[in-house]
Amino acid sequence: MSDQEMDMNPHEITTLVEAERLGLADLLDDLSGQEWRTGSLCPGWTVHDVAAHLTLSTRSTFLGMLGGVIRAGGDFNKMVAVQARTRAARFTPAELVAQIRQSAGSARRAPGAGPLDPLVDALVHGQDIARPLGRVRPMPVAAVTVALDYVLGSRFYGARRRLDGTRLIATDLDWSSGQGPDDIRGPAGDLLLLATGRSTAPAALSGPGTARLQPTL
């Protein structure tokens, strides 16, 4: 268990996750059919696909995941994409919104996921949906800071490798992390997207460390 998880008890984590899921459900409920078909920040995924993926974290089973990985030739990311698209084809937008609301307060996690992974999932996928649609979805300070610390310390997200030699500094709250000669400054939400491998608007980030990121922005 990470220091961040030890600083936040399970009830606090579940409360933050529930609030994010309910907020996402409200956002999705307000979208038009065209917006549901819009591409998200996840390459190749529509908003509909992302919404379907969000319903899976409280419904996935070990055997289902294992079978999906085997069918995907051992490619975890491919398995996740296939499962999201399959579920998106099965359920309408209204049905997916209802499912997100129904399980918003559930503490159940996907097999292998840590206590903070559902929070990262809700925060980041909320931006995956909102930003391409021009919607503003603020992230609560407590949620985004604990998510950033967790992502940067987790091998799963690959942030330590990609951001090696940089120091991330939030410009909208008192938070920084990392060591190195190159700083990357920006709003905490954009730093979280960067840490999870998303592209973010170049204008949102500044500092000498951004030079090494230009090809992916």
Secondary structure, 3 states (H helix, E strand, C coil): CCHHHHHCCHHHHHHHHHHHHHHHHHHHHCCCHHHHCCECCCCCCEHHHHHHHHCCCCCCCHHHHHHHHHHCCCCHHHHHHHHHHHHHHHCCHHHHHHHHHHCCCCCCCCCCCCCCHHHHHHHHHHHHHHHHHCCCCCCCHHHHHHHHHHHHHCCCCCHHHHCCCEEEEECCCCCEECCCCEEEEECHHHHHHHHCCCCCCHHHCECHHHHHHHHHC
